[in-house]
Amino acid sequence: MVTKKTTIKKAPVKTAPKKVAAKKAPVKKTVVEKAPKKNVVLSGTSLKVSVYDASGKEVRSIELPSYIFDLPKNDTLVYQVVTAMEANARTPIAHTKTRGEVRGGGKKPWQQKGTGRARHGSIRSPIWRGGGVTFGPRNEKDYSQKINKKMRAKALAIVLSEKFKKGRILFIDTPAFTEPKTKEAKSTLIALSSVKGFEELATRRNNAALIALGEKNVNVKKSFANIGSVSVGESRDLNPTDVLNHRYLVITNPEAALEALTARMAPKSKSEVVSEKK
């Protein structure tokens, strides 16, 4: 008997219609103009500031170059320069002796074998009391670091800019001291403390002010020498460490001081740079 095979037809699977993605509208690209870099300052721009006399009265105003007193912050550069300056000023004092420098210990304390004790060759070994020191501090160690001239000048300009923006730089005419007198110097500080923002100039105990002389003046320097909260120096010797260590900066004879600072920090043209290299 022959059996017929029955085949079952599968029902067609219905597929959902494909979704057509909607076309997005084209996005217009907006071109944003880049702002000029802050550290690129034109040498022609300047700032106006008042100049006072020794009695604290405003007498005139002068213009300050922006490339010295209007630079943006750069803490990394200032930290690098100040750290290097402090390392260069460091004088190593701590000093230890090695086992070869300690007096004595030339004889072997006991024979190598047979005593039952640990073997030793010298009583000045680092593991003995009174012996030498291993890897101790040595006063011949050199901590000095190289500071590039441009880095030092740029760090000073940044520190002066920050001090100026906080209103802690005072420009005055050179006090007319006929002879060194601490009393006159103290009265000058009291008079200048009447200027707005410099109220602590005469009352602050430590590191109140750094007086930067535009030119050498022995009478002024000796007059302020007995006042512990004030330090005196010349504008040509200004450095970031001294400026940061004092709250206020008092600059005398501003014209001469700016001339000295400009000689160190003025931006040079390409022709000047090429001539220097030659």
C-alpha positions as CSV (number, residue, x, y, z in Angstrom):
1,M,0.0,0.0,0.0
2,V,1.5,3.4,-1.0
3,T,1.1,6.2,1.5
4,K,1.0,9.8,0.2
5,K,3.2,12.4,1.9
6,T,1.4,15.5,2.9
7,T,3.3,18.7,2.9
8,I,2.2,21.6,5.1
9,K,2.7,25.0,3.5
10,K,4.1,27.7,5.9
11,A,2.1,30.9,6.1
12,P,4.0,33.9,4.8
13,V,5.6,36.0,7.6
14,K,4.4,39.5,7.5
15,T,7.2,42.0,7.9
16,A,6.7,45.5,9.3
17,P,7.2,48.3,6.8
18,K,10.6,50.0,7.1
19,K,10.6,53.3,8.7
20,V,12.0,56.0,6.5
21,A,14.3,58.3,8.5
22,A,13.4,62.0,8.2
23,K,16.0,64.1,6.6
24,K,17.7,66.5,9.0
25,A,17.9,70.1,8.0
26,P,21.4,71.2,7.3
27,V,23.1,72.8,10.2
28,K,24.9,76.1,9.5
29,K,28.4,76.3,10.9
30,T,29.0,79.4,12.8
31,V,32.6,80.7,12.7
32,V,33.7,82.0,16.0
33,E,36.5,84.6,15.8
34,K,39.4,83.8,18.1
35,A,40.2,86.4,20.7
36,P,43.7,87.8,20.6
37,K,46.1,86.2,23.1
38,K,46.4,88.2,26.3
39,N,50.1,87.8,26.6
40,V,50.6,89.5,23.2
41,V,50.6,93.2,24.3
42,L,51.5,96.0,22.0
43,S,54.4,98.0,23.2
44,G,52.6,101.2,22.4
45,T,49.9,100.7,24.9
46,S,50.3,102.2,28.4
47,L,48.7,102.8,31.7
48,K,48.3,106.0,33.7
49,V,49.1,106.1,37.4
50,S,49.5,108.9,40.0
51,V,52.7,110.0,41.5
52,Y,52.8,111.3,45.1
53,D,55.3,113.4,47.1
54,A,56.8,112.5,50.5
55,S,53.7,114.0,52.3
56,G,51.2,111.8,50.5
57,K,49.8,114.4,48.1
58,E,49.3,113.6,44.4
59,V,51.6,115.8,42.3
60,R,51.3,114.4,38.8
61,S,50.7,111.3,36.7
62,I,52.9,109.1,34.5
63,E,52.3,106.4,32.0
64,L,53.4,102.8,32.6
65,P,54.3,100.3,29.8
66,S,51.8,97.5,29.6
67,Y,54.5,94.9,28.8
68,I,55.7,95.3,32.4
69,F,52.6,96.2,34.5
70,D,49.7,94.5,32.5
71,L,50.7,90.9,31.9
72,P,48.4,87.9,32.6
73,K,49.2,85.4,35.4
74,N,51.7,82.6,34.9
75,D,52.2,80.8,38.2
76,T,54.2,78.1,36.6
77,L,56.9,80.4,35.4
78,V,57.0,82.4,38.6
79,Y,57.3,79.3,40.7
80,Q,60.1,77.9,38.5
81,V,62.1,81.2,38.7
82,V,61.6,81.8,42.4
83,T,62.5,78.2,43.3
84,A,65.7,78.4,41.3
85,M,66.6,81.7,42.9
86,E,66.1,80.3,46.4
87,A,68.2,77.3,45.5
88,N,71.0,79.5,44.2
89,A,71.0,81.5,47.4
90,R,71.2,78.3,49.5
91,T,74.5,77.7,51.4
92,P,74.8,74.1,52.5
93,I,75.9,73.8,56.1
94,A,75.0,70.3,57.2
95,H,77.9,68.0,56.8
96,T,78.6,64.4,57.9
97,K,81.7,62.3,57.8
98,T,82.0,58.9,56.1
99,R,83.7,55.9,57.7
100,G,87.0,56.9,55.9
101,E,86.9,60.5,57.4
102,V,86.1,59.6,61.1
103,R,89.3,59.4,63.2
104,G,90.3,55.9,64.4
105,G,89.2,52.5,63.4
106,G,92.3,51.5,61.5
107,K,92.8,48.3,63.5
108,K,90.5,45.2,63.1
109,P,88.7,44.9,66.4
110,W,89.1,41.1,66.6
111,Q,90.1,38.2,64.5
112,Q,87.8,37.1,61.6
113,K,87.0,33.6,63.0
114,G,87.0,31.7,66.2
115,T,85.5,34.3,68.6
116,G,81.9,33.5,68.0
117,R,81.1,37.1,67.4
118,A,80.1,38.8,64.1
119,R,83.0,39.7,61.8
120,H,84.1,43.3,61.7
121,G,86.9,45.2,60.1
122,S,86.6,48.6,61.7
123,I,85.0,50.2,64.8
124,R,84.1,53.2,62.6
125,S,81.8,51.2,60.4
126,P,78.4,53.0,59.9
127,I,76.6,50.3,61.9
128,W,78.8,51.1,65.0
129,R,78.1,53.8,67.5
130,G,80.6,56.6,66.8
131,G,81.1,55.4,63.2
132,G,80.7,57.2,59.9
133,V,77.4,58.1,58.3
134,T,76.1,56.6,55.1
135,F,74.5,58.9,52.5
136,G,74.5,61.8,55.0
137,P,74.3,65.5,54.0
138,R,77.5,67.0,52.5
139,N,78.4,70.7,52.4
140,E,80.0,70.4,49.0
141,K,76.7,69.6,47.3
142,D,75.7,72.1,44.6
143,Y,72.1,73.2,44.6
144,S,72.4,75.9,42.0
145,Q,70.0,76.0,39.0
146,K,70.3,77.9,35.7
147,I,67.8,80.7,35.1
148,N,67.5,82.0,31.6
149,K,67.6,85.8,31.3
150,K,64.3,86.1,29.5
151,M,62.6,83.8,32.1
152,R,63.8,86.0,34.9
153,A,62.7,89.2,33.2
154,K,59.3,87.7,32.3
155,A,58.7,86.4,35.9
156,L,59.5,89.9,37.3
157,A,57.1,91.5,34.9
158,I,54.3,89.1,35.9
159,V,54.9,89.7,39.6
160,L,54.9,93.4,39.1
161,S,51.6,93.2,37.0
162,E,49.9,91.2,39.8
163,K,51.1,93.7,42.4
164,F,49.9,96.6,40.3
165,K,46.5,95.0,39.7
166,K,46.0,94.6,43.5
167,G,46.9,98.3,44.0
168,R,50.0,97.7,46.0
169,I,52.6,99.7,44.0
170,L,53.1,103.3,45.0
171,F,55.1,105.8,42.9
172,I,56.6,108.7,44.8
173,D,59.2,111.4,44.3
174,T,62.5,110.8,46.0
175,P,62.3,112.1,49.6
176,A,64.6,115.1,50.1
177,F,66.7,113.8,53.1
178,T,69.7,116.1,53.7
179,E,71.1,113.6,56.1
180,P,70.2,110.1,57.4
181,K,67.3,110.5,59.8
182,T,65.1,107.5,60.9
183,K,62.6,110.0,62.4
184,E,62.0,111.6,59.0
185,A,61.8,108.2,57.3
186,K,59.1,107.1,59.9
187,S,57.1,110.3,59.3
188,T,57.3,109.7,55.5
189,L,55.8,106.2,56.0
190,I,53.0,107.6,58.2
191,A,52.2,110.3,55.5
192,L,52.2,107.8,52.7
193,S,49.8,105.5,54.6
194,S,47.1,108.2,54.0
195,V,47.0,107.1,50.4
196,K,44.1,104.8,49.7
197,G,45.1,101.1,49.8
198,F,48.3,101.7,51.7
199,E,46.9,102.0,55.2
200,E,49.2,99.3,56.7
201,L,52.4,100.8,55.3
202,A,53.4,102.3,58.7
203,T,51.7,99.8,61.0
204,R,52.5,96.4,59.5
205,R,55.2,94.7,61.6
206,N,56.9,92.4,59.1
207,N,57.7,92.8,55.4
208,A,55.6,95.9,55.0
209,A,57.3,97.5,52.0
210,L,60.1,97.2,49.6
211,I,61.4,100.6,48.6
212,A,63.0,100.6,45.2
213,L,65.2,103.6,44.6
214,G,65.2,104.9,41.0
215,E,68.9,105.9,41.6
216,K,71.4,105.5,44.3
217,N,70.7,107.6,47.4
218,V,72.7,107.0,50.5
219,N,70.6,109.3,52.8
220,V,67.4,107.6,51.9
221,K,68.9,104.1,52.3
222,K,70.4,104.8,55.7
223,S,67.2,106.6,56.9
224,F,65.1,103.5,56.4
225,A,67.8,101.1,57.6
226,N,66.6,101.1,61.2
227,I,63.0,100.3,60.3
228,G,62.7,96.5,60.5
229,S,59.5,96.2,58.4
230,V,61.0,98.0,55.4
231,S,63.7,96.9,52.9
232,V,65.5,99.3,50.6
233,G,67.1,98.5,47.2
234,E,67.5,99.9,43.7
235,S,65.0,99.4,40.9
236,R,67.7,97.9,38.6
237,D,68.1,95.1,41.2
238,L,64.4,94.2,41.5
239,N,63.7,90.5,41.4
240,P,60.5,88.3,41.8
241,T,61.5,86.9,45.3
242,D,61.9,90.3,46.9
243,V,58.7,91.7,45.4
244,L,56.7,88.7,46.5
245,N,58.1,88.8,50.1
246,H,56.8,92.3,50.8
247,R,53.2,93.5,50.8
248,Y,53.8,96.9,49.2
249,L,56.3,98.1,46.6
250,V,57.3,101.8,46.8
251,I,59.1,103.1,43.7
252,T,61.0,106.4,44.0
253,N,61.9,108.6,41.1
254,P,59.6,106.7,38.7
255,E,61.1,108.0,35.5
256,A,64.6,106.6,36.3
257,A,63.1,103.4,37.7
258,L,61.0,102.8,34.5
259,E,64.1,103.5,32.4
260,A,66.0,100.7,34.2
261,L,63.1,98.3,34.0
262,T,62.4,99.0,30.4
263,A,66.1,98.2,29.5
264,R,65.6,94.7,30.9
265,M,62.1,93.9,29.7
266,A,61.3,95.9,26.6
267,P,60.2,93.7,23.6
268,K,62.9,93.7,21.0
269,S,62.3,93.9,17.2
270,K,63.6,91.2,14.9
271,S,66.4,93.3,13.6
272,E,67.7,93.8,17.1
273,V,67.6,90.1,17.8
274,V,69.5,89.3,14.6
275,S,72.2,92.0,15.4
276,E,72.7,90.5,18.9
277,K,73.2,87.0,17.4
278,K,75.8,88.3,15.0
